[in-house]
Amino acid sequence: EDKVVQSPLSLVVHEGDTVTLNCSYEVTNFRSLLWYKQEKKAPTFLFMLTSSGIEKKSGRLSSILDKKELFSILNITATQTGDSAIYLCAVAGRNQFYFGTGTSLTVIP
Amino acid sequence: EAGVAQSPRYKIIEKRQSVAFWCNPISGHATLYWYQQILGQGPKLLIQFQNNGVVDDSQLPKDRFSAERLKGVDSTLKIQPAKLEDSAVYLCASSLHQVAYGYTFGSGTRLTVV
């Protein structure tokens, strides 16, 4: 059965901390892995990863994929209160996307 | 470019009533998805359309849920009759190709069944 597992389920940190969110997967016919940030509205796209070992960066966020070990990490450095959100990992299989349950991040001032 | 449009934004209904949600995907996007996201969970795929044909509806509770995408553009998702456990956010997403590189979500419809 195809599945995506994210950890931790929730995380509370102080501003300025660095956090690492994990996403492991078992999906047949893997095509890509995507990270989304979800606040009160619909998820907004962060990264798409298709190749192992190539880090993608956007400001304080970065992500990397390991297709051998079947996982990805999302790093956020120097966290800010605006980073508080649910971070969703989705993996594209042959015909659909599979979502994890998300990691709820709370950044305390 | 305009995003994926969904309406209504919020809906409160009593159990056993009917409700319908509407989605207008990004122009030219052939693939359209409906997801159900229950509080505290990741989105669950309900149905996927490729143009006006159904690709996957294996997780759609067909006894009460139905969806259509006439003319391969707009789509409606209907629940009849609604149950308390249908309370969730219903997200619509579209992509240029099936399982394309990245796709776009609408703002969602928050349904509360009381």
Interface residues (C-beta under 8 A of the other chain):
Chain A: V4 Q6 R31 S32 L34 Y36 K41 A42 P43 T44 F45 M48 T50 L88 A90 A92 G93 R94 N95 Q96 F97 F99 G100 T101 G102
Chain B: Y33 Y35 G40 Q41 G42 P43 K44 L45 Q48 V55 D56 L91 Q98 V99 Y101 G102 Y103 T104 F105 G106 S107 G108
